[in-house]
Amino acid sequence: MIIKKNQILTARNKKPILYDVYFNPIDKPQPLVIFCHGYKGFKDWGPWRLVAEAFAAAGFCFVKMNFSHNGGTVENPIDFPDPAAFAENNFSLELDDLDRMIEKIESGSPSFPQQMASLSLIGHSRGGGIVLIKASEDQRIDKVVTWASVSDFKPRFQEGTEAFDNWKSTGITYIENSRTGQMLPHNFQFYEDFKRNEERFTIKRAIGQVNVPLLIVHGSDDPTVPVKEAHKLHNWNPQSELCIIDEGDHVFNAKHPWEGEAMPEPLQEAVLVSLNFLWV
């Protein structure tokens, strides 16, 4: 298995994107999957490495990337040493990052297999919303899988609450990262970017315009994004496939750090159903 860790994608006047590539070299075109992390997520979280290895063992090229403004850096992609970048993140930037990654893959870079049979996206949590929007706009996408995806970005801004009003008046709010103990900043530009592009960022609209095969995977015991959101997504795109993982939480019973060499059973099930869907 070829594993290329911490590859750097640069662009003029843009922050770099750090990504990993996993694949086995073969003589025929390979299906390629890009994995997009969620809010406060990163490519090296928990057992995502084991997920990548499972996909590569099954014949895929698996790419997992950090969004450029997720708070990590090239030197330290895990512990959120760049809160200023985190504060400036928004949905427009994440969609641009994903587009940059696709362009890099299509450029014939030696980081990837020379022949690509298909291009699919997997998005976890907030990343699920991002891949659905991207798939609604980009004809290069062949299939889409969401893991524990949100169904609507707007309610998460909590418009009309005292907290929202304070955010608007001060221009900044903070959210605790329980893993690192940091209070991570959000500048009000995040909401302003959403409002400028609200139609584009409405997941209900986007999923209705996804015309490629779509699989929605969700844990039955998700305390972060309730399973009812998966049912909403499925109802908005009845041609989609829905898989509810029994007793699975928001990260399919994984955690960070993950010390073992086997995935928890709910995550194994999420991987298996996704592999079967993407191979069809």
N, C-alpha and C positions, 0 to 999 in steps of 0.2 A: 504494500500500500504506500502510495506517495502522499506525504503530509507536508504541506507548505504553510508554516505558521507565521503569523504577524507580517504578512505581505502589506505593502504600503501603496495606496492609490492616492496620487497627488493630482491637484489641478490648480491652475493659477487663481489666486485670490480666494481659495477655498481651503477649509481645514482638511487634513488628510483623513482617509478612511483606512482602517486597519481590518484585514480579513484573513481567514484561513481557508485552505483548499485541501480536500481529501478525495483521492480517487485511486483506482487501480488502472494501470495502463492496459488498454486493449486495442485491437486493430479495427474496430468499427466505431461509429459515432456513439457517444454516451449521452444519456439523459442527465441534465444538470439541474440542481436545485439550489436556490439562494434562500438562506434562513435569516429572517429578520427578528431581532429581539424586541422586547416590549419596554415599557416605561421603567426606568432605573435598571434596565437590563444591559447585558454585554455578552459578547460572543463566547467568553470563557466561563460563563456561569455554570455552576453545578456540573451535571453530566452531559452538557451539550456536546462535549468531546465524544462521548460514547454514542450519542445520536449520529454524529458525523461519521464515525467509524462504521456504524451499522449500515448507513446508506452507501458508503463506499464499498463495503463488503457485498452489498446487493447489486453492485454494478453502476451506481450513480457517481457523478462528481458532485460533491457537497461543498457548498461555499457558505460559511457563516461570517457575518460582518458586524463591525461596530458602526453605528451611525456616527457621523463626524462630530456631532455636538452632544454625545451621550455623557460627557464628563470625563471620559478616559483620555489618555494621551498615547502616543506611539511608544513612549518609554514605560508607561504604566497604564495598561488598558483595563485594569480591574478595579482600582480603589478610588475612582472619581477624583483625581487630583486637580481637575480643571473645572471648578464650579462656575467660572465665568462663561465657559462654553455651554454648560448645562442650562444656564439662565437664558441663553439666546437660542435654545433649540425651539423648533416648531415643526408642524406637519409639512410645510413647504420644503424645509431643509431635508427632512427624512425622505420625502419622495424624490427630491433631487439626488440625494445620496444613492438611492436604489437605482435611479436611472444611470448615474455614473458607473455603478457596479456592472450593470447590464452592458453598457457601452464598452467597458474594459474587457468583459468576457467575449464580446463579439469582435473585438479588435484583433483577435488571434494572438493574444499574449501567451508566452511560454509558461505562464503560471497555471494554465488550464489545458485540458485535453484539446488536441487540434481539431477534433470534429465533435460537434454537439448535435445530438438527436432531437432534443427538446429542451425547453426552458420552463421550469416551474418555480413557484414561490411558496414558501411556508412562512407564516407570520404568527408569532406568539403574542397574545394579549393586545396591547396597543399596536404591535406590529401586524396583527391580523387585520386591523382597519387599514393600515398602510398598504398591505399587499392587495386588499380588495379594491382600493381606490386605484392603485397602479394597474391592476388587471382590467379595470373598466376603461382605461385610457390607452393601453399599450397592446397592440396586436402581436407583439413578439412573445407574449406570455401564452403558454400552452395549457397549463393547469395551475390550480390554486388550492392550497390547503391552509385552513386557519386552525390554530391551537389556542383554545381558551380566549377567543377574540371578543373584544368589545363590540357592541352593536351601535353605539352612538357616542360620539365625542362630546357633544354639547352639554349634557347634564353634568359632566365631570368638572365643568367650569363653575358650577354652583352660582349662576347668575341670580342677582336679587338678594343674596345673603349678605350678612355683615362682613364676612370674610372676603367676599368678592369686592364689596365696596371699599374695603381697606386696601385690597390689592390694587384697585384702580387708582385710588388717591395717592398711594405711596409709590406705585410703579413696580413694586416687588413683593413677593411672598415667598415663604420657605416651606419645604416639606422634609420631614425627617427620613433619612436613610437608616433604617434600623440595623442594617448589616455593618455599616461603617461608623454610625453615630453622628454623621454629618447632618447639618441643616442645609439642604440643597436649595439654591435660589431659582425662582421663576420670575423673569421679567414680564411685565404686562404685555409686551409685544407678542407673547405666545397667544393670548386671547385675541389681540388685534389681527394677527395673521389669520386666525380661524375665522373671524368675522368677515374679513376681506374675501375669503375663499369659502364661505360657509356652504354654498351649494356643492362645490367640488368635494368638500370634506364631509358631506352627509353620507354616511355609510349605507343607509337605506337606498339612496339614489344610486350609489356606486354598485352595490351588489346586484341591483336589478338590471344593470348594464353589463354584468360579467357574463359573457357568452361562451366561456370555456368551461370544461368540467371543474366542479368545485366540491371540495370535501370540508365539512365543518366538524371539528373534533373538540369535545369539551368534557371536563370532568363533572360527574354528578354532584360532587361535594365541593365545588369551587366557591370559597368564601369571598373572593376578590371580584370576580366577574360572574354573577349568578348564571346558572345553566339556562335560565329563561332567555338570556341574551342569545344563546345559540339557537334556540327555537325561533326567535325573531328573525335571525339571519336566514334560517332555512325557509321560513314562511315568505320572506321577501324574494327568495330565489328558489321556487319549488323544484327546479331541476337539480338542485344541489343534493349531495348525500350528507346525512347527519349521523354522527357516531358519538354516543354518550358513553364515556368510560366510567364504569361503576366504581364508586369510592375514590375517584380521582379528584385531587384538589387543583388549585390554579396552575401548579407546575407539575401535575401528574405525580405527586408525592415525592418529588425530588427536593433537594436543598443545596445550599452553597455554604461551604465547599462540599463536594461529593467525593468521598474517599474510596469507595468501592469500584470494582471493575464490572459490575452488573447494574443495569438500570432498575429502578423500582418497577414493579409489575404494571401499574397504570401507564407509565411512560413507555414501557416495552410494547404495550397494546397500542398506544398512540402511534408509535413508530411503525409497527407492523401494518396497521390499517392504512397508514399513509403510504407505505411502500407498495402495498397491493393496489391502492388507488392510482398511484402515479405510474405503475408499470402497465396498467390496462391500455 
